[in-house]
Amino acid sequence: MADKRSKDSMSVNEAGQKGGQATSQTHDKDFYEDIGEKGGKATAESHGREFYEDIGRKGGEHSGGNFANDPERASEAGHKGGQHSGGNFANDPERASEAGQKGGEHSGGNFANDREKASRAGEKGGKSSGNRNS
């Protein structure tokens, strides 16, 4: 961006920085929290669900693969998310069903294309439940 200023004036960037510094000296944390909340509400009113899905997806792409390189951090995040979700959709069975359906679609159709994998999963499930029919 071109530096638009005359010999005796400041650039737009310099003016913005100077104004920001002056504001920070006269306003406290509550002021910034308040304007942040107002901005968030205004954005929510002017943008639809697709907007938030898009920025969430973009953020995930830039986060290093959604914890791909840090399983411990991923586990902590999942645990915290589970605590805040009300116990794995316990209070919203419709949402749980929708999430399960999406997960199934992304998993390749619940082993539809891999009979051997399905067999191993069934065997593990049977052992875990204590039902041994062999």
Backbone as numpy.savetxt, mean C-alpha at the origin, in Angstrom:
# Nx Ny Nz CAx CAy CAz Cx Cy Cz
13.97 23.87 -15.72 13.13 25.04 -15.72 14.01 26.27 -15.72
13.67 27.22 -16.55 14.48 28.43 -16.66 14.37 29.27 -15.39
15.44 29.94 -15.08 15.49 30.81 -13.91 14.92 32.16 -14.32
13.65 32.42 -13.98 12.97 33.65 -14.38 13.13 34.70 -13.30
14.10 35.55 -13.48 14.28 36.66 -12.54 15.10 37.77 -13.21
14.87 38.92 -12.74 15.67 40.04 -13.23 16.89 40.15 -12.35
17.70 41.10 -12.65 18.96 41.28 -11.94 18.77 41.50 -10.44
17.70 42.17 -10.03 17.51 42.51 -8.62 16.44 41.69 -7.90
15.87 40.69 -8.56 14.80 39.92 -7.92 15.23 38.46 -7.73
14.43 37.72 -7.01 14.74 36.32 -6.75 13.92 35.41 -7.67
14.37 34.19 -7.84 13.64 33.23 -8.67 12.39 32.74 -7.94
11.52 32.08 -8.68 10.31 31.51 -8.08 10.70 30.48 -7.02
11.70 29.68 -7.30 12.15 28.67 -6.33 12.67 29.32 -5.06
13.45 30.38 -5.22 13.98 31.09 -4.05 12.86 31.72 -3.23
11.88 32.30 -3.92 10.75 32.92 -3.22 9.95 31.86 -2.46
9.72 30.72 -3.11 9.00 29.64 -2.45 9.73 29.12 -1.22
11.03 28.97 -1.35 11.82 28.50 -0.21 11.78 29.51 0.93
11.91 30.77 0.60 11.88 31.82 1.62 10.52 31.84 2.33
9.43 31.72 1.56 8.10 31.70 2.15 7.89 30.48 3.02
8.39 29.34 2.59 8.27 28.12 3.38 9.01 28.23 4.71
10.20 28.82 4.68 10.97 29.00 5.91 10.25 29.95 6.87
9.68 31.02 6.35 8.96 31.98 7.20 7.73 31.31 7.81
7.01 30.52 7.02 5.82 29.84 7.53 6.19 28.85 8.62
7.29 28.13 8.43 7.69 27.13 9.42 8.07 27.76 10.76
8.47 29.02 10.73 8.83 29.71 11.97 7.60 30.23 12.71
6.47 30.38 12.02 5.29 30.94 12.66 4.17 29.93 12.88
4.34 28.69 12.41 3.30 27.68 12.55 3.87 26.40 13.18
3.03 25.68 13.91 3.48 24.47 14.59 3.03 23.20 13.86
3.34 22.07 14.45 3.03 20.76 13.88 1.54 20.59 13.60
0.69 21.09 14.51 -0.76 20.97 14.33 -1.23 21.65 13.05
-0.63 22.79 12.73 -0.98 23.50 11.50 -0.72 22.62 10.29
0.45 22.00 10.23 0.80 21.16 9.09 -0.05 19.89 9.03
-0.38 19.32 10.19 -1.27 18.16 10.21 -2.65 18.53 9.68
-3.13 19.72 10.07 -4.44 20.18 9.64 -4.49 20.40 8.13
-3.50 21.08 7.58 -3.54 21.31 6.12 -3.31 20.01 5.36
-2.54 19.10 5.93 -2.35 17.79 5.30 -3.64 17.00 5.25
-4.40 17.04 6.33 -5.69 16.35 6.38 -6.67 16.96 5.39
-6.71 18.29 5.34 -7.60 18.96 4.38 -7.22 18.60 2.95
-5.94 18.58 2.67 -5.48 18.22 1.33 -5.83 16.78 0.99
-5.70 15.89 1.95 -6.05 14.49 1.74 -7.53 14.31 1.44
-8.37 15.03 2.18 -9.81 14.95 1.95 -10.18 15.51 0.58
-9.56 16.62 0.20 -9.85 17.21 -1.10 -9.43 16.27 -2.23
-8.29 15.62 -2.06 -7.82 14.67 -3.07 -8.76 13.48 -3.15
-9.21 12.98 -2.01 -10.12 11.83 -1.99 -11.43 12.16 -2.70
-11.89 13.40 -2.55 -13.15 13.81 -3.19 -13.00 13.98 -4.69
-11.80 14.33 -5.15 -11.63 14.62 -6.57 -11.06 13.44 -7.37
-10.66 12.37 -6.72 -10.08 11.22 -7.42 -10.85 9.95 -7.05
-10.94 9.05 -8.00 -11.65 7.80 -7.77 -10.73 6.69 -7.28
-11.31 5.52 -7.11 -10.59 4.35 -6.61 -9.41 3.98 -7.52
-9.59 4.13 -8.83 -8.53 3.77 -9.78 -7.26 4.59 -9.54
-7.45 5.86 -9.17 -6.31 6.73 -8.89 -5.46 6.15 -7.76
-6.12 5.74 -6.68 -5.39 5.21 -5.53 -4.78 3.85 -5.83
-5.47 3.03 -6.63 -4.90 1.75 -7.04 -3.64 1.98 -7.87
-3.70 2.97 -8.77 -2.57 3.27 -9.64 -1.37 3.76 -8.84
-1.59 4.70 -7.91 -0.43 5.20 -7.16 0.09 4.14 -6.19
-0.80 3.28 -5.70 -0.35 2.19 -4.84 0.52 1.21 -5.62
0.10 0.90 -6.84 0.87 -0.02 -7.69 2.23 0.59 -8.02
2.24 1.88 -8.37 3.50 2.55 -8.69 4.42 2.57 -7.47
3.86 2.83 -6.31 4.67 2.81 -5.09 5.25 1.44 -4.82
4.45 0.41 -5.05 4.94 -0.96 -4.87 6.07 -1.30 -5.81
5.98 -0.82 -7.04 7.03 -1.08 -8.03 8.34 -0.45 -7.60
8.27 0.68 -6.93 9.48 1.39 -6.52 9.97 0.99 -5.12
9.27 0.06 -4.48 9.64 -0.29 -3.11 10.58 -1.49 -3.05
11.13 -1.91 -4.20 12.05 -3.04 -4.19 11.33 -4.37 -4.19
10.17 -4.42 -4.81 9.47 -5.69 -4.95 8.60 -6.05 -3.78
8.02 -5.08 -3.13 7.13 -5.37 -2.01 7.78 -6.28 -0.98
8.86 -5.85 -0.41 9.58 -6.57 0.64 10.29 -7.82 0.12
10.49 -7.95 -1.19 11.09 -9.15 -1.74 12.47 -9.43 -1.14
13.20 -8.39 -0.78 14.55 -8.59 -0.26 14.62 -8.53 1.26
13.48 -8.45 1.92 13.48 -8.36 3.37 12.28 -9.11 3.96
12.37 -10.45 4.01 11.24 -11.25 4.49 10.81 -10.93 5.91
11.75 -10.56 6.76 11.41 -10.24 8.15 10.53 -8.99 8.19
10.88 -7.99 7.41 10.09 -6.77 7.34 8.71 -7.05 6.74
8.66 -7.92 5.75 7.39 -8.30 5.13 6.50 -8.99 6.16
7.08 -9.85 6.97 6.32 -10.56 7.99 5.75 -9.58 9.01
6.57 -8.62 9.44 6.10 -7.60 10.39 4.95 -6.80 9.80
5.09 -6.40 8.53 4.04 -5.61 7.89 2.76 -6.41 7.78
2.87 -7.66 7.41 1.68 -8.51 7.31 1.01 -8.69 8.66
1.81 -8.86 9.69 1.28 -9.01 11.03 0.52 -7.76 11.47
1.16 -6.59 11.24 0.51 -5.33 11.60 -0.78 -5.14 10.79
-0.73 -5.46 9.51 -1.91 -5.32 8.68 -3.03 -6.22 9.15
-2.70 -7.43 9.54 -3.71 -8.36 10.06 -4.35 -7.85 11.33
-3.55 -7.24 12.19 -4.09 -6.70 13.43 -5.06 -5.56 13.16
-4.74 -4.73 12.17 -5.58 -3.57 11.88 -6.77 -3.91 11.00
-6.77 -5.09 10.40 -7.87 -5.43 9.49 -9.05 -6.06 10.22
-8.96 -6.21 11.51 -10.05 -6.82 12.27 -10.00 -8.33 12.25
-8.81 -8.88 12.04 -8.65 -10.33 12.10 -8.92 -11.02 10.79
-8.19 -10.64 9.78 -8.31 -11.31 8.48 -9.74 -11.27 7.94
-10.31 -10.12 7.84 -11.64 -9.91 7.29 -12.75 -10.53 8.15
-12.49 -10.76 9.42 -13.46 -11.41 10.28 -14.80 -10.67 10.32
-14.75 -9.37 10.18 -15.98 -8.59 10.27 -16.58 -8.26 8.91
-15.99 -8.78 7.84 -16.47 -8.46 6.51 -16.31 -9.67 5.58
-17.20 -10.67 5.70 -17.07 -11.89 4.91 -17.11 -11.65 3.40
-17.85 -10.64 2.97 -17.92 -10.34 1.54 -16.55 -9.90 1.01
-15.90 -9.05 1.80 -14.56 -8.58 1.42 -13.55 -9.73 1.46
-13.71 -10.62 2.43 -12.83 -11.79 2.52 -12.98 -12.66 1.29
-14.21 -12.86 0.86 -14.47 -13.67 -0.32 -13.84 -13.04 -1.56
-13.99 -11.73 -1.67 -13.42 -11.01 -2.81 -11.89 -11.13 -2.82
-11.27 -10.98 -1.65 -9.81 -11.10 -1.57 -9.36 -12.51 -1.91
-10.08 -13.50 -1.44 -9.74 -14.88 -1.76 -9.86 -15.16 -3.24
-10.88 -14.62 -3.85 -11.08 -14.82 -5.28 -9.93 -14.18 -6.07
-9.55 -12.96 -5.69 -8.44 -12.30 -6.37 -7.15 -13.09 -6.18
-6.93 -13.58 -4.98 -5.73 -14.38 -4.72 -5.72 -15.64 -5.57
-6.85 -16.27 -5.69 -6.94 -17.47 -6.51 -6.64 -17.18 -7.96
-7.14 -16.05 -8.46 -6.87 -15.68 -9.85 -5.39 -15.46 -10.08
-4.70 -14.85 -9.12 -3.29 -14.57 -9.28 -2.41 -15.80 -9.03
-2.97 -16.82 -8.42 -2.16 -18.01 -8.13 -2.21 -19.01 -9.26
-2.87 -18.67 -10.36 -2.93 -19.59 -11.48 -4.15 -20.48 -11.38
-5.15 -20.10 -10.67 -6.40 -20.84 -10.60 -6.38 -21.99 -9.63
-5.83 -21.80 -8.47 -5.83 -22.85 -7.44 -5.28 -24.17 -7.95
-4.09 -24.15 -8.43 -3.37 -25.33 -8.89 -3.95 -25.93 -10.18
-4.78 -25.19 -10.88 -5.43 -25.73 -12.08 -4.43 -26.19 -13.13
-3.28 -25.56 -13.18 -2.30 -25.90 -14.22 -1.15 -26.75 -13.70
-1.23 -27.22 -12.46 -0.12 -27.99 -11.89 -0.66 -29.07 -10.96
-0.99 -30.22 -11.53 -1.59 -31.31 -10.75 -0.64 -31.81 -9.65
0.64 -31.86 -9.96 1.61 -32.35 -8.97 1.65 -31.43 -7.75
1.65 -30.14 -8.00 1.65 -29.16 -6.92 0.37 -29.29 -6.09
-0.76 -29.48 -6.77 -2.04 -29.65 -6.07 -2.02 -30.89 -5.19
-1.43 -31.95 -5.71 -1.35 -33.19 -4.95 -0.51 -33.01 -3.68
0.64 -32.35 -3.84 1.51 -32.10 -2.68 0.79 -31.23 -1.64
0.07 -30.20 -2.11 -0.64 -29.31 -1.19 -1.73 -30.09 -0.45
-2.44 -30.95 -1.16 -3.49 -31.75 -0.53 -2.91 -32.69 0.51
-1.77 -33.27 0.18 -1.11 -34.18 1.12 -0.69 -33.43 2.38
-0.09 -32.25 2.20 0.32 -31.45 3.35 -0.90 -31.05 4.19
-1.98 -30.66 3.52 -3.19 -30.28 4.24 -3.76 -31.43 5.04
-3.73 -32.59 4.46 -4.24 -33.77 5.16 -3.41 -34.08 6.39
-2.10 -34.00 6.26 -1.22 -34.26 7.41 -1.44 -33.22 8.50
-1.60 -31.94 8.11 -1.78 -30.88 9.08 -3.08 -31.02 9.85
-4.11 -31.53 9.18 -5.41 -31.63 9.86 -5.54 -32.91 10.67
-4.58 -33.80 10.52 -4.62 -35.04 11.28 -5.48 -36.11 10.63
-6.02 -35.87 9.44 -6.83 -36.85 8.73 -5.95 -37.66 7.81
-5.61 -38.82 8.21 -4.76 -39.69 7.39 -5.59 -40.84 6.89
-5.95 -40.79 5.63 -6.79 -41.82 5.03 -5.98 -42.84 4.25
-4.67 -42.92 4.45 -3.88 -43.87 3.69 -3.50 -45.06 4.50
